[in-house]
């Protein structure tokens, strides 16, 4: 699978040409790689960074491995091998590998599952190892990961330690390891961790002085997991067993990794009850707790979900990593069901909630993604000016988002197509220029896609089978699409979407083309009336792109712009702006500033509204010019 897309190429290429090199430099500068050298006894010093800093290196290897899947890059391959050598040297004879414990708390393994992140780090090691093995065919890192996984399997399980990780990740990683090795015990261990939650971590708080971590760390996690001195557990999805959880709760990234792992287990076991539970949780998230951008996690307090319809704009957290996790979960839910609603949310998240987390040159990042920034900057800037800013940062003290962004972009190809498991059919879920090599009924088929998205709705699929072969192409009809037309081999075809897809089933010959055109027009979105933060407002969308107003384009506070319900909104492409974007322009109603020079309040009947032009840019592209205001939701009248 290779991606070759006019829009996404800039990001894919920048991951390889800039992001991986830049992030490697950060691994050195932050002390992450030195931690492995110290743990191996090859250097002296103290542990640097957050206690889960090992994962920065693992996610970097995973992203680099995805790049190596399609790119011949000997220099990158050598650098990956060098980092793997550091990791190998830090592993103990029994397979254990965690530099924080090795340097700071030797002898206290597995004593801080609540926040120590040993199992979380192990999960990212396993994911990196699987990606590296699939990309290169080499076993160097896979052997390291298997040795650690085998040790974990010896320690935990029905007949061993009854613990679960405070931060989920190892669960989905173990399923990936099972798929590579065929070892059932890895799948069994993943199931053990998924099913084991439900006040499992409470016991650790009885004797924290004997456990890894200082009292400040324990106080922090106690505040997250307890409510008025009573163990609550929702922060870590430990409030109830998964089959009894009715709403998405707690830390949003943890929840996404958890539910993605549970979906993986359903894929392998066919557990219908667990699948139904995941569907209910998904509905709660998407119908009550997801931003219009696809972002999730409403508050920085615990980086978590809050209540139904609580979706504030200025203080929204919507962590970039949570968007990545949402893509993971939705992709797996589609694999289980073939239901169009899951790739719909993948698309919305990719183009908006996720992509806003990166600068256009892919070297700076947002940790949190607000939907509104006022004239004085981010509403939470005083709490953490790096995380809460109207300017992206090059790195963070907790640097989970940059390498997560790299590994998602580098693996973009996996979300474009899907094979039906019970019939000869191929789903086209994302409209990204690409080429895929498939096997359908023992026939090799090459499928090429050319896409004009997100700026235009034209998609062409070219089929090149080794010999004429019968199968169906099922093309998703996006929710934003106003109308759809199709031609097959140059002839118009009447198409009627069925469950969100149009299907063209025929005998395909070499060079046959299916061309689909999706109608794409500016539109206004409104939120459920229970969402206080957006009542009386509209958001602008065209195609998969959610738009915003940015202060640099306007001469008055953005809160003053009201878009009339019947005002025309025109789209035009600007190749000279923000690496090439389609903008939306129209006329808004604004207050007459002159009549407010000497009054704080006036009778409504005595006020005047003037007309002023507005320009909306894609939300993902904001904060790439001069810092200033930004607003997604606009007053309407």
Secondary structure, DSSP 8 states (H G I E B T S, - for coil): -EE--TTTHHHHHHIIIIIHHHHHHHHHHTTHHHHHHHHTTSS-----S-TTTHHHHHHHHHHHHHHHHH---HHHHHHHHHHHHHHHHH--TTS---HHHHHH-TT-TTS-TTTS-HHHHHHHHHHHHHHHHHHH---HHHHHHHHHHHHHHHHBSTTSB----SS--HHHHHHHHHHHH--HHHHHHHHHHHHT-SS-SGGGGG-GGGSSS-HHHHHHHHHHHEETTEE--GGGT-SS-GGG--S--SBHHHHHHHHHHHHHHHHHH--HHHHHHHHHHHHHHHHHSB-TTS-B--BTTTTB--STT---STT----HHHHHHHHHHHHHHHHHH--HHHHHHHHHIIIIIIGGGB-TTSS-B-SS--SEEBTTB-TTTTT-TTTS-SS-BS--SS-HHHHHHHHHHHTGGGGTEEE-SSSSEEEE-S---EEEEEEETTEEEEEEEEE-TTTS-EEEEEEEESS-EEEEEEEE--TT-S-EEEEETTEEE----BTTEEEEEEEE-TTEEEEEEE----EEE---TT-GGGTTEEEEEETTEEEEEEGGG-SS-GGG-EE-TT--EEEEEETTSTTSEEEEEEEEEEE-GGGGTT-S---GGG--EEEEEEEEEEGGGTTSSS---EESSEEE-
